[in-house]
Amino acid sequence: MGLTFVTEPVSVRTPATSANLGPGFDAMGLALTLYDDLTARVTDGGFGVTVTGEGAGELPGDEQHLVVRAMLAAFDELGGRPAGLAVECVNRIPQARGLGSSSAAIVGGIELARGLVAGGRRLLDDEAALRLAARLEGHPDNVAPCLLGGFTIAWTEGAGGRAVRLDTHPAVRPKVFIPTERGYTASARAALPFEVPHADASFNAGRAALLTHALTTDPGHLLPATEDRLHQGYRAVAMPGTASLVAALRSVGVAAVVSGAGPTVIALSEVPADFHAGAEWRVEMLGVDAHGALVKGSMVELA
Protein backbone atom coordinates (compact mmCIF):
# COMPACT_ATOMS: atom_id res chain seq x y z
CA MET A 1 0.00 0.00 0.00
CA GLY A 2 1.39 3.41 -0.99
CA LEU A 3 1.69 6.51 1.14
CA THR A 4 -1.15 8.98 1.59
CA PHE A 5 -0.02 12.60 1.32
CA VAL A 6 -1.97 15.32 3.10
CA THR A 7 -3.41 18.08 0.94
CA GLU A 8 -2.96 20.99 3.37
CA PRO A 9 0.35 22.81 3.86
CA VAL A 10 2.50 21.83 6.85
CA SER A 11 4.75 24.27 8.72
CA VAL A 12 7.62 23.73 11.09
CA ARG A 13 9.68 26.05 13.28
CA THR A 14 13.27 24.96 13.86
CA PRO A 15 15.61 26.51 16.45
CA ALA A 16 19.18 27.63 16.06
CA THR A 17 21.68 25.53 17.98
CA SER A 18 25.14 25.84 19.46
CA ALA A 19 27.29 22.72 19.51
CA ASN A 20 30.42 21.73 21.44
CA LEU A 21 29.91 24.35 24.21
CA GLY A 22 33.62 24.24 24.92
CA PRO A 23 34.67 20.75 26.06
CA GLY A 24 31.73 18.77 24.60
CA PHE A 25 33.27 18.43 21.14
CA ASP A 26 30.88 16.68 18.69
CA ALA A 27 28.67 15.61 21.60
CA MET A 28 26.97 18.50 23.42
CA GLY A 29 24.50 21.01 22.03
CA LEU A 30 22.02 23.66 23.09
CA ALA A 31 18.81 24.78 21.36
CA LEU A 32 18.39 28.57 21.15
CA THR A 33 15.40 30.89 20.76
CA LEU A 34 16.20 31.99 17.22
CA TYR A 35 14.14 30.31 14.52
CA ASP A 36 13.63 29.45 10.88
CA ASP A 37 10.00 28.99 9.75
CA LEU A 38 9.38 26.53 6.92
CA THR A 39 6.18 25.66 5.09
CA ALA A 40 5.67 22.97 2.46
CA ARG A 41 2.84 21.49 0.43
CA VAL A 42 2.62 18.64 -2.05
CA THR A 43 2.16 19.65 -5.70
CA ASP A 44 1.50 17.87 -8.99
CA GLY A 45 5.11 18.13 -10.08
CA GLY A 46 8.44 19.93 -9.74
CA PHE A 47 10.31 21.29 -6.76
CA GLY A 48 10.26 24.98 -5.93
CA VAL A 49 11.73 26.84 -2.95
CA THR A 50 11.35 30.50 -2.02
CA VAL A 51 13.66 31.98 0.62
CA THR A 52 13.30 35.22 2.54
CA GLY A 53 15.64 36.48 5.21
CA GLU A 54 19.02 34.83 5.74
CA GLY A 55 20.32 33.20 2.57
CA ALA A 56 17.82 34.88 0.24
CA GLY A 57 19.21 35.20 -3.27
CA GLU A 58 22.02 32.71 -2.67
CA LEU A 59 20.42 29.43 -1.60
CA PRO A 60 19.10 27.05 -4.33
CA GLY A 61 15.48 27.36 -5.37
CA ASP A 62 15.04 23.75 -6.47
CA GLU A 63 15.65 20.20 -5.27
CA GLN A 64 19.26 21.09 -4.45
CA HIS A 65 18.07 23.15 -1.47
CA LEU A 66 19.01 21.36 1.75
CA VAL A 67 15.44 21.40 3.08
CA VAL A 68 14.19 19.60 -0.04
CA ARG A 69 17.09 17.15 0.01
CA ALA A 70 16.24 16.29 3.62
CA MET A 71 12.56 15.96 2.74
CA LEU A 72 13.31 13.58 -0.11
CA ALA A 73 15.57 11.48 2.12
CA ALA A 74 12.77 11.28 4.70
CA PHE A 75 10.19 10.40 2.04
CA ASP A 76 12.49 7.57 0.92
CA GLU A 77 12.59 6.29 4.50
CA LEU A 78 8.79 6.57 4.65
CA GLY A 79 8.40 4.59 1.44
CA GLY A 80 7.55 6.99 -1.38
CA ARG A 81 8.00 10.47 -2.83
CA PRO A 82 5.32 12.97 -3.87
CA ALA A 83 5.23 14.22 -7.46
CA GLY A 84 6.33 17.70 -6.42
CA LEU A 85 6.83 20.11 -3.54
CA ALA A 86 6.47 23.82 -2.95
CA VAL A 87 8.55 25.06 -0.02
CA GLU A 88 8.71 28.48 1.63
CA CYS A 89 11.58 29.34 4.00
CA VAL A 90 11.64 32.34 6.31
CA ASN A 91 15.19 32.20 7.63
CA ARG A 92 16.47 34.04 10.70
CA ILE A 93 19.38 31.75 11.61
CA PRO A 94 22.57 33.19 10.07
CA GLN A 95 24.19 31.00 7.46
CA ALA A 96 27.63 29.47 8.13
CA ARG A 97 28.13 31.21 11.49
CA GLY A 98 28.19 28.24 13.88
CA LEU A 99 24.52 28.46 14.85
CA GLY A 100 23.26 25.28 13.21
CA SER A 101 21.67 26.65 10.03
CA SER A 102 22.25 23.38 8.16
CA SER A 103 20.88 21.31 11.04
CA ALA A 104 17.79 23.52 11.14
CA ALA A 105 17.27 22.90 7.43
CA ILE A 106 17.78 19.14 7.76
CA VAL A 107 15.54 18.72 10.80
CA GLY A 108 12.97 21.03 9.25
CA GLY A 109 12.92 19.00 6.06
CA ILE A 110 12.48 15.73 7.92
CA GLU A 111 9.68 17.18 10.05
CA LEU A 112 7.92 18.59 6.99
CA ALA A 113 8.07 15.22 5.27
CA ARG A 114 6.70 13.43 8.34
CA GLY A 115 3.91 15.99 8.53
CA LEU A 116 2.97 15.67 4.86
CA VAL A 117 2.43 11.90 5.12
CA ALA A 118 -0.63 10.50 6.86
CA GLY A 119 0.75 8.67 9.91
CA GLY A 120 4.24 9.93 9.09
CA ARG A 121 5.35 10.31 12.69
CA ARG A 122 4.40 6.70 13.34
CA LEU A 123 6.14 5.41 10.23
CA LEU A 124 9.28 7.42 11.01
CA ASP A 125 9.47 7.90 14.78
CA ASP A 126 11.65 10.40 16.65
CA GLU A 127 14.55 8.00 17.10
CA ALA A 128 14.57 7.19 13.39
CA ALA A 129 14.27 10.89 12.55
CA LEU A 130 17.32 11.65 14.70
CA ARG A 131 19.32 8.87 13.05
CA LEU A 132 18.41 10.18 9.61
CA ALA A 133 19.22 13.78 10.54
CA ALA A 134 22.60 12.77 11.99
CA ARG A 135 23.40 10.78 8.85
CA LEU A 136 22.56 13.72 6.61
CA GLU A 137 24.50 16.21 8.76
CA GLY A 138 27.41 13.86 9.40
CA HIS A 139 27.26 14.11 13.21
CA PRO A 140 24.47 14.42 15.79
CA ASP A 141 25.61 17.32 17.99
CA ASN A 142 23.53 20.04 16.29
CA VAL A 143 20.59 18.04 14.98
CA ALA A 144 19.86 16.58 18.44
CA PRO A 145 19.04 19.89 20.18
CA CYS A 146 17.30 21.15 17.04
CA LEU A 147 14.96 18.16 17.11
CA LEU A 148 14.60 17.73 20.88
CA GLY A 149 15.20 21.19 22.36
CA GLY A 150 17.03 21.97 25.58
CA PHE A 151 20.54 20.74 26.32
CA THR A 152 21.45 17.49 24.60
CA ILE A 153 24.25 14.96 24.84
CA ALA A 154 24.57 13.03 21.60
CA TRP A 155 26.60 10.05 20.49
CA THR A 156 26.80 7.52 17.67
CA GLU A 157 26.48 3.77 18.04
CA GLY A 158 25.68 0.87 15.72
CA ALA A 159 22.25 2.07 14.59
CA GLY A 160 23.37 5.69 14.18
CA GLY A 161 22.87 8.91 16.11
CA ARG A 162 21.44 8.82 19.64
CA ALA A 163 20.81 11.57 22.18
CA VAL A 164 19.47 12.38 25.61
CA ARG A 165 17.80 15.67 26.47
CA LEU A 166 18.17 17.62 29.72
CA ASP A 167 16.58 20.83 30.99
CA THR A 168 18.92 23.73 31.67
CA HIS A 169 19.04 25.79 34.86
CA PRO A 170 16.82 28.92 34.60
CA ALA A 171 19.86 31.15 35.08
CA VAL A 172 21.41 29.96 31.81
CA ARG A 173 20.55 32.73 29.35
CA PRO A 174 22.87 32.59 26.34
CA LYS A 175 24.13 35.66 24.56
CA VAL A 176 25.60 35.28 21.07
CA PHE A 177 28.09 37.51 19.28
CA ILE A 178 27.65 37.08 15.53
CA PRO A 179 30.27 38.48 13.12
CA THR A 180 29.63 39.48 9.52
CA GLU A 181 32.29 37.04 8.31
CA ARG A 182 31.39 33.42 7.70
CA GLY A 183 33.02 30.18 8.76
CA TYR A 184 32.68 26.69 7.36
CA THR A 185 32.68 23.45 9.30
CA ALA A 186 34.83 21.56 6.78
CA SER A 187 37.68 24.08 6.92
CA ALA A 188 37.39 24.34 10.70
CA ARG A 189 37.69 20.57 11.03
CA ALA A 190 40.72 20.57 8.74
CA ALA A 191 42.58 22.58 11.38
CA LEU A 192 42.25 19.80 13.94
CA PRO A 193 45.08 17.29 14.50
CA PHE A 194 44.54 13.56 14.01
CA GLU A 195 45.81 12.86 17.53
CA VAL A 196 45.74 14.78 20.82
CA PRO A 197 47.73 14.26 24.02
CA HIS A 198 46.20 11.90 26.57
CA ALA A 199 46.32 14.67 29.17
CA ASP A 200 44.17 16.93 26.97
CA ALA A 201 41.61 14.18 26.39
CA SER A 202 41.43 13.54 30.12
CA PHE A 203 41.10 17.26 30.82
CA ASN A 204 38.15 17.59 28.42
CA ALA A 205 36.41 14.51 29.78
CA GLY A 206 36.37 16.05 33.24
CA ARG A 207 35.26 19.46 32.00
CA ALA A 208 32.46 17.95 29.88
CA ALA A 209 31.14 16.07 32.91
CA LEU A 210 31.29 19.28 34.95
CA LEU A 211 29.52 21.17 32.15
CA THR A 212 26.53 18.84 32.39
CA HIS A 213 26.26 19.68 36.09
CA ALA A 214 26.80 23.40 35.52
CA LEU A 215 24.19 23.75 32.78
CA THR A 216 21.51 21.77 34.58
CA THR A 217 22.12 22.34 38.29
CA ASP A 218 24.77 24.89 39.25
CA PRO A 219 25.70 27.61 36.71
CA GLY A 220 28.28 28.89 39.18
CA HIS A 221 30.67 26.31 37.72
CA LEU A 222 30.21 27.41 34.10
CA LEU A 223 33.55 29.21 33.74
CA PRO A 224 35.78 26.21 34.56
CA ALA A 225 33.27 23.83 32.97
CA THR A 226 33.66 25.50 29.56
CA GLU A 227 37.45 25.13 29.36
CA ASP A 228 38.60 23.17 26.32
CA ARG A 229 41.82 21.70 24.95
CA LEU A 230 40.54 19.65 22.00
CA HIS A 231 39.44 22.08 19.30
CA GLN A 232 39.24 25.80 20.03
CA GLY A 233 42.98 26.39 20.34
CA TYR A 234 43.70 24.65 17.04
CA ARG A 235 41.09 26.75 15.22
CA ALA A 236 42.20 30.07 16.71
CA VAL A 237 44.69 30.87 13.94
CA ALA A 238 41.94 30.74 11.30
CA MET A 239 39.53 32.80 13.45
CA PRO A 240 41.67 35.37 15.31
CA GLY A 241 38.75 37.73 15.95
CA THR A 242 36.70 34.93 17.46
CA ALA A 243 39.59 33.71 19.61
CA SER A 244 40.28 37.25 20.79
CA LEU A 245 36.65 37.84 21.81
CA VAL A 246 36.47 34.51 23.67
CA ALA A 247 39.65 35.41 25.56
CA ALA A 248 38.38 38.91 26.37
CA LEU A 249 35.07 37.63 27.72
CA ARG A 250 36.70 34.88 29.77
CA SER A 251 39.18 37.38 31.23
CA VAL A 252 36.23 39.16 32.90
CA GLY A 253 34.71 35.92 34.18
CA VAL A 254 32.26 35.12 31.36
CA ALA A 255 31.84 31.48 30.33
CA ALA A 256 32.36 32.18 26.62
CA VAL A 257 33.17 29.62 23.93
CA VAL A 258 33.18 29.26 20.16
CA SER A 259 29.70 28.32 18.96
CA GLY A 260 30.01 25.15 16.91
CA ALA A 261 32.74 25.57 14.31
CA GLY A 262 32.52 29.36 14.65
CA PRO A 263 32.94 32.17 14.03
CA THR A 264 30.05 33.09 16.39
CA VAL A 265 30.88 33.31 20.10
CA ILE A 266 28.35 32.23 22.72
CA ALA A 267 28.40 33.41 26.34
CA LEU A 268 26.67 31.04 28.75
CA SER A 269 26.93 33.28 31.82
CA GLU A 270 26.11 36.94 32.36
CA VAL A 271 28.14 39.50 30.42
CA PRO A 272 29.05 42.71 32.31
CA ALA A 273 26.98 45.68 31.17
CA ASP A 274 30.12 47.71 30.39
CA PHE A 275 31.63 45.03 28.11
CA HIS A 276 31.71 46.13 24.48
CA ALA A 277 32.60 43.58 21.82
CA GLY A 278 33.01 46.09 18.99
CA ALA A 279 30.97 47.21 15.99
CA GLU A 280 31.89 44.11 13.98
CA TRP A 281 29.79 41.90 16.28
CA ARG A 282 26.00 41.70 16.28
CA VAL A 283 24.89 40.82 19.79
CA GLU A 284 21.71 38.83 20.45
CA MET A 285 20.33 37.93 23.87
CA LEU A 286 18.64 34.54 23.50
CA GLY A 287 16.98 31.96 25.68
CA VAL A 288 17.25 28.20 25.67
CA ASP A 289 14.55 26.70 23.46
CA ALA A 290 12.83 23.95 25.44
CA HIS A 291 10.81 22.29 22.69
CA GLY A 292 12.94 21.75 19.60
CA ALA A 293 11.34 21.59 16.17
CA LEU A 294 7.61 22.28 16.30
CA VAL A 295 5.21 21.26 13.55
CA LYS A 296 2.10 23.37 12.99
CA GLY A 297 -0.74 23.42 10.49
CA SER A 298 -0.08 26.96 9.31
CA MET A 299 2.30 29.88 9.68
CA VAL A 300 -0.47 31.83 11.45
CA GLU A 301 -0.27 29.40 14.36
CA LEU A 302 3.50 29.94 14.58
CA ALA A 303 3.27 33.72 15.05
LINRA-V301776 format. One record per run of one state. SS is the DSSP state (2 for helix, 1 for strand, 0 for the rest). FROM is the first residue (numbers start at 0). TO is the last residue. If there is no record, write none. Layout:
ss=SS from=FROM to=TO
ss=SS from=FROM to=TO
This chain:
ss=0 from=0 to=3
ss=1 from=4 to=4
ss=0 from=5 to=8
ss=1 from=9 to=19
ss=0 from=20 to=22
ss=1 from=23 to=42
ss=0 from=43 to=44
ss=1 from=45 to=52
ss=0 from=53 to=64
ss=2 from=65 to=77
ss=0 from=78 to=82
ss=1 from=83 to=90
ss=0 from=91 to=99
ss=2 from=100 to=115
ss=1 from=116 to=116
ss=0 from=117 to=118
ss=2 from=119 to=122
ss=0 from=123 to=124
ss=2 from=125 to=136
ss=0 from=137 to=139
ss=2 from=140 to=147
ss=0 from=148 to=149
ss=1 from=150 to=156
ss=0 from=157 to=158
ss=1 from=159 to=165
ss=0 from=166 to=173
ss=1 from=174 to=178
ss=0 from=179 to=183
ss=2 from=184 to=189
ss=0 from=190 to=196
ss=2 from=197 to=215
ss=0 from=216 to=217
ss=2 from=218 to=224
ss=0 from=225 to=230
ss=2 from=231 to=234
ss=0 from=235 to=238
ss=2 from=239 to=250
ss=0 from=251 to=254
ss=1 from=255 to=257
ss=0 from=258 to=263
ss=1 from=264 to=266
ss=0 from=267 to=279
ss=1 from=280 to=284
ss=0 from=285 to=286
ss=1 from=287 to=287
ss=0 from=288 to=292
ss=1 from=293 to=295
ss=0 from=296 to=297
ss=2 from=298 to=301
ss=0 from=302 to=302
